[in-house]
Amino acid sequence: MISGLVATAAASALPRPLHAQTEAAETLTARAATARIAPADYPDTAVWSYNGAVPGAPIRLRQGERLRRLFRNDLDQPGTVHWHGIRIDNAMDGVPGLTQSVVAPGDSYLYDFELPDAGTYWFHPHNRAWEQMARGLSGALIVEETNGAPEVDLDEVLLIDDWRLSEDGQIAGGFNDMHDWAHAGRIGNWVTVNGTGGWRRMVARNARVRLRLINAANARIFNVAAQGLEGWIVALDGMPLDAPRRFDQLTLAPAQRADLVVDVTATVDEKAYLVGLEGNSGYALATFDVDGEAHAERLPAPNALPANPVSALGAVNEARRIELRMEGGAMGSMRGATMSGRMMGMSELVNAGKVWAFNGMADMPDNPLFEARAGETVKVAIVNDTAWPHAMHLHGHHFRQVLRDGTTGPLRDTLLMDRDESVEIAFVADNPGDWLLHCHMLEHSAGGMMTWLRVT
């Protein structure tokens, strides 16, 4: 029984000057397909895919190269592609109504940009993402280091997702269920890695493995540990840590990534596991069958990855401070919010599909949260005045959390905030354009928890 298992509608035509350039670009097509998602005794699942695969085949390029993909929309609803975590030109960011028009069914759009940063990133829709991603649209974007990459025996992408499947193994409907939207979001009942339940790989004892973890779920938070694997966290959200951090357990909110470098410590004929923790129990996210020996003994600890060219923060204590309060949702204190230029009560907001707000405003505001000069260091003080966690994602930039002692945390593009938590983030606004700031629990974002900022 599947339910018990946990293991703007304007078409965007291709700009005329780009037609001659598309011949050299590979095509990335969003289309319907079927995939083996559920266990073997269920039929194949009808999904939405990139080029027929769920998840889409990983795109691997090297730092400094250009990514060129002609996105073709063969679905029956408009779409875009957002290249999550990449600090790219604003026009390539894939946000309908902010950076581009939607790509209508049957139309195409050329994405063409340089890759300034090495690391683990991903791509996914940004129109009706709460449905399109739940049906299967996501894929990994891996930007390899030009030098200084760790020496590993295996480099594996683990795109982790959950699916809400019905009793016949098909994707359940109810994508706009207001109960989900007002609570934790759409949580699935079947977990996969790279589209497979029970993902496994053969490895050798003492092999060194780079694991690139991506949380592609709509709303599920994954708590990850290991058994028979020991190692280090070397990057978060694509950005290298100043020094590798010992890996015991980590939390991955929706859209977050983590690069691990681990050694296989399980003995031959044993199994090693990447474990998903649920309450007081756990389940195998990924299984590694151990056979043979890669090295006579464990390798020395890895060095830090080479830093990406992210602008250093200015004086944080002197930076302009912007306030952002998250409100709404079930069991919250919000009684109404401004939307479309007028105040609405909760019942009217619910009827409009909006149950969350930032600073008393539900849905995308006409004016930016703030405008920043290019190169300005900005602080955003965020208060989670709700009963639910939220994964706050900033487009086009990476930020650091300002800690209580005045120091700053690692570079991130997505930050998990618990209920009633208050944090400050700081970043250098050095990428011109209009950039989205939203909760990456997709139902929360669609339900009103989004805003934007302008860098000039």
DRENMAR-120751 format. One line per field, with one value per residue (C-alpha): residue number from 1; x, y, z; residue in one letter; chain. Coordinates in Angstrom, 1 decimal, padded with zeros to 4 digits. Example, Ala and Ser with C-alpha at 12.3 -4.5 7.8 and 13.67 -1.06 7.14 Angstrom:
// DRENMAR-120751
seq: [1|2]
X: [012.3|013.7]
Y: [-004.5|-001.1]
Z: [007.8|007.1]
type: [A|S]
mol: [A|A]
END
This chain:
// DRENMAR-120751
seq: [1|2|3|4|5|6|7|8|9|10|11|12|13|14|15|16|17|18|19|20|21|22|23|24|25|26|27|28|29|30|31|32|33|34|35|36|37|38|39|40|41|42|43|44|45|46|47|48|49|50|51|52|53|54|55|56|57|58|59|60|61|62|63|64|65|66|67|68|69|70|71|72|73|74|75|76|77|78|79|80|81|82|83|84|85|86|87|88|89|90|91|92|93|94|95|96|97|98|99|100|101|102|103|104|105|106|107|108|109|110|111|112|113|114|115|116|117|118|119|120|121|122|123|124|125|126|127|128|129|130|131|132|133|134|135|136|137|138|139|140|141|142|143|144|145|146|147|148|149|150|151|152|153|154|155|156|157|158|159|160|161|162|163|164|165|166|167|168|169|170|171|172|173|174|175|176|177|178|179|180|181|182|183|184|185|186|187|188|189|190|191|192|193|194|195|196|197|198|199|200|201|202|203|204|205|206|207|208|209|210|211|212|213|214|215|216|217|218|219|220|221|222|223|224|225|226|227|228|229|230|231|232|233|234|235|236|237|238|239|240|241|242|243|244|245|246|247|248|249|250|251|252|253|254|255|256|257|258|259|260|261|262|263|264|265|266|267|268|269|270|271|272|273|274|275|276|277|278|279|280|281|282|283|284|285|286|287|288|289|290|291|292|293|294|295|296|297|298|299|300|301|302|303|304|305|306|307|308|309|310|311|312|313|314|315|316|317|318|319|320|321|322|323|324|325|326|327|328|329|330|331|332|333|334|335|336|337|338|339|340|341|342|343|344|345|346|347|348|349|350|351|352|353|354|355|356|357|358|359|360|361|362|363|364|365|366|367|368|369|370|371|372|373|374|375|376|377|378|379|380|381|382|383|384|385|386|387|388|389|390|391|392|393|394|395|396|397|398|399|400|401|402|403|404|405|406|407|408|409|410|411|412|413|414|415|416|417|418|419|420|421|422|423|424|425|426|427|428|429|430|431|432|433|434|435|436|437|438|439|440|441|442|443|444|445|446|447|448|449|450|451|452|453|454|455|456]
X: [000.0|001.8|000.3|002.2|005.6|008.3|011.8|000.8|000.0|001.7|003.7|007.4|008.4|012.1|013.7|014.5|018.2|018.6|017.3|020.6|022.3|020.0|021.6|024.6|022.4|021.2|017.4|015.9|012.3|009.6|007.2|005.0|006.6|006.4|008.9|009.6|008.9|006.8|007.9|008.1|004.6|003.1|002.7|004.9|004.0|002.9|005.2|006.4|010.0|013.0|013.9|011.9|013.9|013.0|014.9|016.4|019.8|022.5|024.1|027.9|030.0|033.2|033.6|033.8|032.1|028.7|025.5|023.3|020.0|017.0|014.1|011.1|007.8|005.8|003.5|-000.1|000.7|003.2|006.7|010.2|013.4|015.1|018.8|018.9|021.9|023.8|024.8|023.8|022.4|019.0|017.4|018.3|016.8|013.5|011.1|007.8|006.7|010.0|012.8|010.9|007.5|006.3|007.1|003.7|003.0|004.8|007.2|010.9|013.3|017.1|019.0|022.5|024.9|028.3|029.0|031.0|031.0|031.9|029.6|026.3|023.3|020.0|017.3|013.5|010.4|009.3|005.7|003.2|006.3|004.1|002.5|005.3|007.9|005.5|005.0|008.8|010.4|013.9|017.5|021.0|023.5|027.0|029.8|033.1|036.2|038.9|041.5|041.6|038.9|039.2|040.6|037.8|037.1|033.4|031.5|027.7|024.7|021.9|018.8|016.4|012.7|009.4|006.2|002.6|001.4|-002.1|-003.0|-002.4|001.1|000.2|000.9|-002.0|-003.9|-004.9|-002.0|-003.9|-005.2|-005.4|-004.8|-001.3|-000.7|-001.6|000.4|003.8|003.2|002.8|004.5|004.8|004.5|007.3|011.0|013.3|017.0|017.5|014.0|014.5|013.1|015.9|018.7|022.0|025.5|028.5|031.6|034.9|036.2|038.2|036.9|036.6|033.2|031.9|028.2|026.3|023.0|020.1|016.7|014.3|011.1|008.3|008.3|009.9|012.9|015.4|017.6|020.5|023.1|025.3|026.3|029.4|030.5|032.7|033.8|033.3|030.9|032.9|030.3|026.8|024.5|027.4|029.7|032.9|033.3|036.4|037.5|035.9|033.4|033.0|029.9|027.7|024.3|022.9|019.5|018.5|015.6|013.9|016.3|019.4|022.4|025.4|028.6|030.1|033.5|033.1|035.2|033.6|034.4|032.1|033.9|033.7|030.3|028.7|026.5|027.0|024.0|023.0|020.2|017.1|016.0|012.3|011.6|013.2|013.7|015.4|015.3|017.9|018.1|021.0|022.6|026.2|027.2|030.8|032.9|036.7|039.2|040.0|042.9|044.8|044.0|041.9|043.2|044.3|041.6|040.7|041.7|039.1|037.7|038.9|036.7|034.3|034.7|031.9|032.3|033.5|031.1|031.6|031.3|028.2|027.6|027.4|025.2|021.7|019.1|015.9|013.1|011.1|008.4|006.8|003.1|000.1|-000.6|-002.5|-002.3|-000.9|-001.9|-002.5|-006.0|-005.6|-003.1|-002.9|-003.2|-003.8|-003.7|-006.4|-006.8|-008.4|-009.5|-008.5|-011.6|-011.1|-007.4|-008.1|-010.7|-007.9|-005.5|-003.3|-002.7|000.8|002.3|005.6|005.3|001.5|001.5|000.3|001.6|004.1|004.1|004.3|007.3|010.5|011.2|014.2|016.6|020.3|023.3|025.5|028.3|026.3|026.4|022.8|021.4|017.9|016.5|013.9|011.4|009.4|006.1|004.4|003.9|005.9|009.4|010.3|013.2|014.1|015.7|017.4|017.9|021.1|023.2|024.6|024.4|025.8|023.9|025.0|025.5|024.9|028.6|028.9|030.6|029.1|028.1|028.9|027.7|024.1|021.4|018.6|018.2|015.9|014.1|012.2|009.0|009.4|013.0|014.7|017.8|019.9|021.5|024.0|025.1|026.8|024.2|026.5|024.3|022.1|018.5|015.2|015.6|013.1|013.2|010.7|010.0|011.0|008.3|006.6|003.0|004.0|005.6|002.5|000.3|001.7|005.2|007.2|008.8|011.6|014.5|016.2|020.0|020.9]
Y: [000.0|003.1|005.4|003.5|003.7|006.1|004.3|034.8|033.5|035.5|033.4|034.0|033.7|032.9|036.3|036.7|037.4|034.1|031.8|031.4|030.6|027.7|025.2|024.8|024.5|021.2|020.9|020.5|019.4|019.3|016.6|013.8|010.4|007.3|006.2|003.4|005.3|003.0|-000.5|-003.3|-004.6|-001.3|-000.1|002.7|006.1|008.9|011.8|015.1|014.9|016.6|014.8|011.7|011.2|011.7|013.4|015.0|013.8|015.7|018.5|018.6|021.5|023.1|026.3|029.2|027.4|028.5|026.6|026.8|024.9|025.5|024.9|023.5|023.2|020.2|020.3|021.6|024.5|027.3|026.9|028.2|026.9|028.3|027.5|027.3|028.7|029.9|033.6|034.4|037.3|038.3|037.7|034.0|033.4|031.9|033.7|034.5|038.1|039.2|038.1|036.7|035.8|032.2|029.8|028.8|025.1|024.4|027.4|027.5|029.8|029.9|029.9|031.0|032.0|031.6|029.4|031.5|029.1|025.4|023.3|021.4|023.2|022.2|023.2|023.2|025.0|028.3|028.5|026.4|024.7|023.2|021.0|020.7|019.6|017.3|015.6|015.1|018.2|018.7|017.9|018.4|020.9|020.1|022.6|020.9|022.6|023.6|022.8|021.7|019.1|016.4|013.1|010.6|007.1|008.0|011.2|010.6|012.9|012.0|014.0|013.2|013.7|012.5|011.7|011.6|008.4|007.0|003.3|002.5|004.0|007.2|010.7|011.9|015.0|017.8|020.0|023.1|021.6|024.5|022.2|021.4|025.1|026.4|023.7|022.1|021.9|018.9|016.0|012.7|009.1|007.6|008.7|008.3|009.0|009.8|008.7|005.2|003.8|001.7|003.3|001.3|001.3|-001.1|000.4|-000.9|-000.7|002.5|004.0|007.8|009.0|012.5|012.6|015.6|015.7|017.8|018.1|018.4|017.8|020.3|020.6|017.7|018.4|015.5|014.7|012.7|010.4|007.6|004.0|002.5|005.8|008.4|011.7|015.5|018.1|020.2|022.5|023.7|025.1|024.8|027.0|025.4|025.6|027.3|024.0|020.5|019.9|016.4|014.8|013.1|014.3|017.1|018.7|019.4|021.8|021.9|023.3|022.9|021.0|019.5|018.0|015.2|013.5|010.1|007.0|003.5|002.1|-000.9|-004.2|-006.4|-008.1|-005.6|-002.7|001.0|003.4|007.0|007.1|009.3|009.9|010.0|010.6|007.8|005.5|005.7|004.2|003.7|006.6|005.0|001.6|000.9|-002.8|-003.2|-005.5|-005.5|-002.9|000.4|001.3|-000.6|002.0|005.2|008.2|011.4|014.0|016.2|019.8|022.5|023.0|026.1|029.2|030.6|034.3|035.6|039.2|039.5|041.1|044.7|046.0|044.0|046.1|049.2|047.6|048.8|046.6|045.5|043.8|040.9|039.2|035.9|035.6|033.4|029.7|027.4|028.1|031.5|034.9|036.6|037.9|039.5|041.0|043.4|041.9|043.6|047.0|046.4|044.8|041.3|039.1|035.5|034.0|036.2|035.4|031.6|031.9|033.6|030.8|033.0|032.1|033.5|037.0|038.9|042.2|042.1|041.6|038.4|037.4|039.3|043.0|045.7|047.4|045.7|044.9|047.2|048.6|048.2|049.8|047.4|046.4|047.4|045.0|044.5|042.8|041.3|040.5|037.8|036.8|033.6|034.6|031.4|027.9|026.2|026.0|027.8|027.5|031.0|031.2|034.3|034.3|035.6|035.8|033.8|035.1|034.4|034.2|036.7|034.8|036.1|036.7|038.8|036.2|034.9|031.4|029.6|030.9|029.7|030.4|028.7|029.0|026.8|028.8|027.1|028.4|031.5|031.8|035.1|035.4|038.0|037.3|039.5|039.6|041.8|043.0|042.8|041.1|043.8|043.0|042.1|039.1|036.9|036.1|033.4|030.3|027.2|025.1|025.5|025.7|028.4|030.5|030.0|030.7|034.2|034.0|035.8|039.2|040.7|043.1|045.3|045.7|048.8]
Z: [000.0|-001.2|001.4|004.1|002.5|003.3|002.5|-016.6|-019.6|-022.3|-024.7|-025.0|-028.6|-029.3|-030.0|-033.7|-033.3|-031.5|-034.2|-035.9|-032.6|-031.6|-033.9|-031.5|-028.4|-027.1|-026.6|-023.2|-023.7|-021.0|-022.0|-020.7|-020.2|-018.0|-015.4|-013.0|-009.8|-007.6|-006.5|-009.0|-008.4|-009.5|-013.1|-014.5|-013.4|-015.8|-015.2|-016.7|-017.7|-019.2|-022.5|-021.3|-018.1|-014.4|-013.1|-016.1|-017.1|-015.2|-017.1|-016.5|-017.6|-016.3|-014.4|-016.9|-019.7|-021.2|-020.7|-023.8|-023.8|-026.0|-023.7|-025.6|-023.9|-025.0|-022.0|-022.0|-019.7|-019.8|-018.3|-017.7|-016.4|-013.3|-012.9|-009.1|-007.3|-010.4|-010.2|-013.8|-015.9|-014.6|-018.0|-017.7|-014.3|-015.5|-013.3|-015.1|-014.9|-013.4|-015.7|-018.7|-020.0|-019.8|-022.6|-024.0|-025.0|-028.3|-028.0|-027.2|-025.3|-025.4|-022.1|-022.7|-019.9|-018.4|-015.3|-012.9|-010.0|-009.6|-007.5|-007.3|-008.6|-010.3|-012.6|-012.3|-013.5|-012.0|-013.4|-011.5|-009.9|-007.1|-009.8|-012.4|-009.9|-008.2|-011.5|-012.0|-013.5|-012.0|-012.8|-011.6|-012.9|-012.0|-012.6|-012.2|-010.8|-013.3|-010.6|-007.0|-007.2|-004.6|-005.8|-005.6|-006.9|-007.6|-008.1|-007.6|-007.9|-005.5|-006.3|-003.5|-004.0|-002.6|-004.5|-003.5|-005.2|-005.2|-004.7|-008.4|-008.3|-010.2|-009.0|-006.9|-007.7|-005.3|-006.3|-005.1|-001.8|000.6|003.5|002.2|001.2|004.7|006.5|005.7|002.0|-000.3|001.5|-000.5|000.6|-001.5|-001.5|-004.4|-005.2|-008.9|-009.6|-008.0|-004.8|-003.2|-005.1|-004.8|-006.1|-005.9|-004.2|-002.8|000.7|001.4|-001.8|-001.6|-002.9|-003.6|-003.0|-004.4|-002.5|-003.8|-002.1|-005.0|-003.0|-002.9|000.8|002.6|004.9|004.8|007.8|006.5|008.3|007.2|008.2|006.9|005.4|007.1|005.8|005.5|004.2|001.7|000.2|000.9|-001.8|-004.3|-002.3|-000.8|003.0|004.2|005.7|005.4|008.3|009.8|008.5|011.2|010.3|008.1|007.4|003.8|003.3|-000.1|-002.7|-000.5|-001.6|000.2|-001.2|000.9|000.5|002.3|002.6|002.6|006.0|005.8|005.2|002.1|001.6|004.0|003.0|003.6|003.7|003.4|005.9|006.0|009.6|010.5|014.1|016.1|013.0|009.7|006.2|003.4|001.0|-000.8|-000.4|-001.3|-001.7|-000.7|-002.9|-003.2|-001.9|-003.5|-001.2|001.4|004.0|004.2|002.3|004.1|004.9|001.9|001.5|001.1|-002.3|-004.2|-003.4|-005.9|-006.9|-004.6|-003.5|000.1|002.6|003.5|007.1|008.2|011.3|009.1|006.4|005.7|007.5|005.8|007.8|006.5|008.6|007.5|008.4|007.8|007.5|009.7|013.5|012.7|014.0|010.6|010.2|006.8|004.4|001.5|-002.0|-005.3|-003.6|-001.0|002.4|002.5|005.4|005.7|004.1|001.0|000.9|001.1|-001.7|-003.8|-002.9|-000.8|002.9|003.5|003.5|003.8|005.8|005.6|001.8|000.2|-003.3|-005.4|-004.7|-007.3|-005.7|-004.5|-000.9|-001.4|-004.0|-003.6|-005.4|-007.2|-004.7|-001.6|001.4|002.6|005.7|005.7|009.2|008.8|011.4|011.1|012.8|011.7|013.1|010.2|008.9|005.7|003.3|002.2|-001.2|-002.7|-006.5|-008.2|-005.1|-002.2|001.4|004.8|008.1|010.6|013.9|017.4|018.0|014.9|012.8|009.6|008.5|005.2|001.9|001.1|-001.4|000.7|004.5|006.6|009.3|012.1|013.6|015.7|014.6|013.7|011.6|009.8|006.4|004.7|001.1|-001.5|-004.0|-007.0|-009.7|-011.4|-012.0|-010.3|-008.1|-006.4|-002.6|-001.6|000.4|-001.4|000.2|-003.2|-001.8|000.6|-002.3|-004.5|-001.5|-001.1|000.4|-002.3|-002.8|-004.9|-004.7|-007.3|-007.8|-009.9]
type: [M|I|S|G|L|V|A|T|A|A|A|S|A|L|P|R|P|L|H|A|Q|T|E|A|A|E|T|L|T|A|R|A|A|T|A|R|I|A|P|A|D|Y|P|D|T|A|V|W|S|Y|N|G|A|V|P|G|A|P|I|R|L|R|Q|G|E|R|L|R|R|L|F|R|N|D|L|D|Q|P|G|T|V|H|W|H|G|I|R|I|D|N|A|M|D|G|V|P|G|L|T|Q|S|V|V|A|P|G|D|S|Y|L|Y|D|F|E|L|P|D|A|G|T|Y|W|F|H|P|H|N|R|A|W|E|Q|M|A|R|G|L|S|G|A|L|I|V|E|E|T|N|G|A|P|E|V|D|L|D|E|V|L|L|I|D|D|W|R|L|S|E|D|G|Q|I|A|G|G|F|N|D|M|H|D|W|A|H|A|G|R|I|G|N|W|V|T|V|N|G|T|G|G|W|R|R|M|V|A|R|N|A|R|V|R|L|R|L|I|N|A|A|N|A|R|I|F|N|V|A|A|Q|G|L|E|G|W|I|V|A|L|D|G|M|P|L|D|A|P|R|R|F|D|Q|L|T|L|A|P|A|Q|R|A|D|L|V|V|D|V|T|A|T|V|D|E|K|A|Y|L|V|G|L|E|G|N|S|G|Y|A|L|A|T|F|D|V|D|G|E|A|H|A|E|R|L|P|A|P|N|A|L|P|A|N|P|V|S|A|L|G|A|V|N|E|A|R|R|I|E|L|R|M|E|G|G|A|M|G|S|M|R|G|A|T|M|S|G|R|M|M|G|M|S|E|L|V|N|A|G|K|V|W|A|F|N|G|M|A|D|M|P|D|N|P|L|F|E|A|R|A|G|E|T|V|K|V|A|I|V|N|D|T|A|W|P|H|A|M|H|L|H|G|H|H|F|R|Q|V|L|R|D|G|T|T|G|P|L|R|D|T|L|L|M|D|R|D|E|S|V|E|I|A|F|V|A|D|N|P|G|D|W|L|L|H|C|H|M|L|E|H|S|A|G|G|M|M|T|W|L|R|V|T]
mol: [A|A|A|A|A|A|A|A|A|A|A|A|A|A|A|A|A|A|A|A|A|A|A|A|A|A|A|A|A|A|A|A|A|A|A|A|A|A|A|A|A|A|A|A|A|A|A|A|A|A|A|A|A|A|A|A|A|A|A|A|A|A|A|A|A|A|A|A|A|A|A|A|A|A|A|A|A|A|A|A|A|A|A|A|A|A|A|A|A|A|A|A|A|A|A|A|A|A|A|A|A|A|A|A|A|A|A|A|A|A|A|A|A|A|A|A|A|A|A|A|A|A|A|A|A|A|A|A|A|A|A|A|A|A|A|A|A|A|A|A|A|A|A|A|A|A|A|A|A|A|A|A|A|A|A|A|A|A|A|A|A|A|A|A|A|A|A|A|A|A|A|A|A|A|A|A|A|A|A|A|A|A|A|A|A|A|A|A|A|A|A|A|A|A|A|A|A|A|A|A|A|A|A|A|A|A|A|A|A|A|A|A|A|A|A|A|A|A|A|A|A|A|A|A|A|A|A|A|A|A|A|A|A|A|A|A|A|A|A|A|A|A|A|A|A|A|A|A|A|A|A|A|A|A|A|A|A|A|A|A|A|A|A|A|A|A|A|A|A|A|A|A|A|A|A|A|A|A|A|A|A|A|A|A|A|A|A|A|A|A|A|A|A|A|A|A|A|A|A|A|A|A|A|A|A|A|A|A|A|A|A|A|A|A|A|A|A|A|A|A|A|A|A|A|A|A|A|A|A|A|A|A|A|A|A|A|A|A|A|A|A|A|A|A|A|A|A|A|A|A|A|A|A|A|A|A|A|A|A|A|A|A|A|A|A|A|A|A|A|A|A|A|A|A|A|A|A|A|A|A|A|A|A|A|A|A|A|A|A|A|A|A|A|A|A|A|A|A|A|A|A|A|A|A|A|A|A|A|A|A|A|A|A|A|A|A|A|A|A|A|A|A|A|A|A|A|A|A|A|A|A|A|A|A|A|A|A|A|A|A|A|A|A|A|A|A|A|A|A|A|A|A|A|A|A|A]
END
